[in-house]
Amino acid sequence: MEAFLARLYVDKAAREAFLDDPRGEAARAGLNEEECQAMEEIDRVGLDLAARSIARKRRGRRAQRVKPLP
Amino acid sequence: MADRFGMGWRPELAAGIFSSLDRIEVVEVLADDYLGKSARQTRALKTLASQVPIVLHGVSMGLASSVPVERRRLDDMARLVDGLQPESWSEHFAFVRGGGLEIGHLAAPPRTHAVIEGGARNIAMARSAVGSAPLMENIATLIDPPGSRLDEPDWLSAMVHAADCDLLLDLHNVYVNCVNFGLDARDFLARIPADRIGAIHIAGGKWIEASEGSSGERQRRLLDDHRHEVPKEVYDLLTEVGARTEKDLTVILEHDADFPPMEHLLGQLDRARRALSEGRARQEKARVPRP
């Protein structure tokens, strides 16, 4: 489940495929019936916002590594 | 000891922090900036630690997971803690990777018993490797974690109990999650074990809008971005915590970017002092027997 969520959060193509067919994508990823059901009922607004927020963080981290103490 | 107030170390705040040590009683340093670094690279950190108590804050272990934590991450933290001797160290109730992918952000795991068991195992491994248990922080999430069996207060309480660890309670995270998912923040505090709260984070955030939905309506949620002023609601929660626990607390203000003048940050620390003190007074008043 965590591996599946990690992919949804960082991989736009995987996320779009999932949103087109949540149950099918979850099943193809090997999630069990209960997990597939949960993924079908996913908080879509939250997924959109979380994915965008994560993408911003990842871009920011690449652009500017946090500088340690001088 | 008494309640203490401090802020997160950020290079942009260095001069302000060093010149305000009469008003900053503790500094929280991001451990990940120093993990695996040489003694020479951590020398400046030791200089800081010689002037003000420091606590370490980790972000990359991913302890709240059904997947075992990587041993090398624990060993790196153990070496840093051993070299610096901070007062404490902390991590998050989050997962940060899965299936070989780094998320690059703290993610809320499904609130299930499997994650509670895995998280407790990971925290036990961390305690064993580092020599002390981490304070564990509740995280903010924009998504209601799919597959959850418990709501957040019940899950956090069960997690703390199973791992036998103390909480680094982030009050802005409590606030934003309650706003975003329809929980009552005071009820949230009432349902978690107050005697396990060891430290507090305060911060600010902003509203963000989701992409347009099929109905043409845009929904919005609160983001914990550490770039804005601490809202009044968070100070109110700090007062509430002060009334609920007798333990001395370390309160850390987190501000990561778009830095205001140091005096403005110190003003927020002063407001936090007043808020916590008000809660302590409330507790004291409740304890005095009525004639």
Boltz contact constraints between the chains, C-beta under 6 A:
constraints:
  - contact:
      token1: [A, 1]
      token2: [B, 110]
      max_distance: 6.0
  - contact:
      token1: [A, 1]
      token2: [B, 147]
      max_distance: 6.0
  - contact:
      token1: [A, 2]
      token2: [B, 95]
      max_distance: 6.0
  - contact:
      token1: [A, 2]
      token2: [B, 98]
      max_distance: 6.0
  - contact:
      token1: [A, 3]
      token2: [B, 98]
      max_distance: 6.0
  - contact:
      token1: [A, 3]
      token2: [B, 99]
      max_distance: 6.0
  - contact:
      token1: [A, 6]
      token2: [B, 98]
      max_distance: 6.0
  - contact:
      token1: [A, 6]
      token2: [B, 99]
      max_distance: 6.0
  - contact:
      token1: [A, 6]
      token2: [B, 101]
      max_distance: 6.0
  - contact:
      token1: [A, 6]
      token2: [B, 103]
      max_distance: 6.0
  - contact:
      token1: [A, 9]
      token2: [B, 103]
      max_distance: 6.0
  - contact:
      token1: [A, 10]
      token2: [B, 101]
      max_distance: 6.0
  - contact:
      token1: [A, 10]
      token2: [B, 103]
      max_distance: 6.0
  - contact:
      token1: [A, 35]
      token2: [B, 147]
      max_distance: 6.0
  - contact:
      token1: [A, 38]
      token2: [B, 146]
      max_distance: 6.0
  - contact:
      token1: [A, 38]
      token2: [B, 147]
      max_distance: 6.0
  - contact:
      token1: [A, 39]
      token2: [B, 146]
      max_distance: 6.0
  - contact:
      token1: [A, 42]
      token2: [B, 146]
      max_distance: 6.0
  - contact:
      token1: [A, 43]
      token2: [B, 143]
      max_distance: 6.0
  - contact:
      token1: [A, 43]
      token2: [B, 144]
      max_distance: 6.0
  - contact:
      token1: [A, 45]
      token2: [B, 210]
      max_distance: 6.0
  - contact:
      token1: [A, 45]
      token2: [B, 219]
      max_distance: 6.0
  - contact:
      token1: [A, 46]
      token2: [B, 142]
      max_distance: 6.0
  - contact:
      token1: [A, 46]
      token2: [B, 143]
      max_distance: 6.0
  - contact:
      token1: [A, 46]
      token2: [B, 144]
      max_distance: 6.0
  - contact:
      token1: [A, 47]
      token2: [B, 143]
      max_distance: 6.0
  - contact:
      token1: [A, 48]
      token2: [B, 210]
      max_distance: 6.0
  - contact:
      token1: [A, 48]
      token2: [B, 211]
      max_distance: 6.0
  - contact:
      token1: [A, 49]
      token2: [B, 142]
      max_distance: 6.0
  - contact:
      token1: [A, 49]
      token2: [B, 210]
      max_distance: 6.0
  - contact:
      token1: [A, 49]
      token2: [B, 221]
      max_distance: 6.0
  - contact:
      token1: [A, 50]
      token2: [B, 142]
      max_distance: 6.0
  - contact:
      token1: [A, 50]
      token2: [B, 143]
      max_distance: 6.0
  - contact:
      token1: [A, 53]
      token2: [B, 142]
      max_distance: 6.0
  - contact:
      token1: [A, 54]
      token2: [B, 105]
      max_distance: 6.0
  - contact:
      token1: [A, 57]
      token2: [B, 104]
      max_distance: 6.0
  - contact:
      token1: [A, 57]
      token2: [B, 105]
      max_distance: 6.0
  - contact:
      token1: [A, 58]
      token2: [B, 104]
      max_distance: 6.0
  - contact:
      token1: [A, 66]
      token2: [B, 33]
      max_distance: 6.0
  - contact:
      token1: [A, 67]
      token2: [B, 11]
      max_distance: 6.0
  - contact:
      token1: [A, 68]
      token2: [B, 33]
      max_distance: 6.0
  - contact:
      token1: [A, 69]
      token2: [B, 44]
      max_distance: 6.0
  - contact:
      token1: [A, 69]
      token2: [B, 45]
      max_distance: 6.0
